[in-house]
Amino acid sequence: MLNEIKKDAQTRMAKSVEALRQELTKLRTGRASTALVDHLKVNYYGSDMPLSQVATVAVSDARSITITPWEKGMVSAVEKAILASDLGLTPNTAGQVIRINLPPLTEERRKELSKHVHHEGENAKVAVRNVRRDAIQHVKELLKDKQITEDEARRAEDDIQKLTDKHVKDVDDVVKAKEQELMAV
């Protein structure tokens, strides 16, 4: 019973850290990355499809991304999706190839993005702590129902706290790595 609670907590905390990593890949750093446009949805004959399912996305050099729609009629739909997104980027179209040039980040924008990274990191830590709270609550319910002893409950709570500390450190490492990536000129 206690092992199931710990495994569940471990899995959910790991998912929180992974969600943070996914969220931070959307942030624009100084380099071009296909992850910047992965979350875009394109209107494809009346339904919203992920960009990767209607076009080939590639990094052509350090500061530009090329998008080649599979159908000629999709060029304008992809352009609209890019313009409507929160990226703040303008697509340049040459025939059937859409190129997105990434301007270098200003110092002010870097600091703004750094604050956003810290905010996302704090959200991930809150999620990890919520998992800890739920797990400890389950342990206390087991103790209250006299299914486990007080010593077992104490050990389980200590193990859950160690898991929490480990995952909070992982979140800090992810945030620090992303911040260094942002501040690199």
C-alpha positions, 0 to 999 in steps of 0.5 A, a space after each residue: 500500500 505504501 509502495 503504491 503511494 510512493 510510486 504514484 507520487 514519484 510518477 506524478 512528480 516526474 510528470 510535473 518536471 517533464 511538463 516544465 521541460 516541454 513548456 520551456 522548449 516553447 520559449 525562444 532563445 537565441 537559437 532557432 529550434 523546431 520546438 518553437 512552432 511544435 505547438 501551433 495548430 493549423 486550420 486544415 479543411 475545417 479542423 485544427 491540426 498540429 503543424 508537424 502533421 501538415 508541413 515539414 519543419 526544419 532549422 535551416 541555420 542558427 537564426 531561421 526556421 523553414 516550413 514546407 507545407 505538403 500541399 500548396 493550398 496550406 501555405 496561407 493557412 500556415 502563415 495565418 497560424 504563425 501570425 496568430 500565435 503568441 510567438 511574435 514572429 513574421 513569416 516570409 513566404 517564397 513560393 511554397 517555402 515559409 521562412 521564419 527569421 529569428 531576430 537576436 534577443 535584446 537584453 530587456 527581452 532576455 530578462 523578461 524571458 528569464 522572469 517567465 522561466 522562473 515563474 514556470 519553475 515556481 509553478 512546477 514546484 507548486 505542482 510537485 508540492 501538491 503531489 507531496 501533500 496528496 501522498 502524505 494525506 493518503 498515508 495519514 488516512 491509512 494511519 487513521 484507519 489503523 492499516 499501518 503503524 506510526 513508524 511506517 507512516 513516519 518513514 513513508 512521509 520521510 521518503 515522500 519528502 526525499 522524493 519531493 526534494 529530489 524533484 524540486 532540485 530537478 526543477 531548479 536544474 531545468 530552470 537554471 539550464 534554460 536561464 543560461 541558454 537565454 543569457 548566452 549571447 
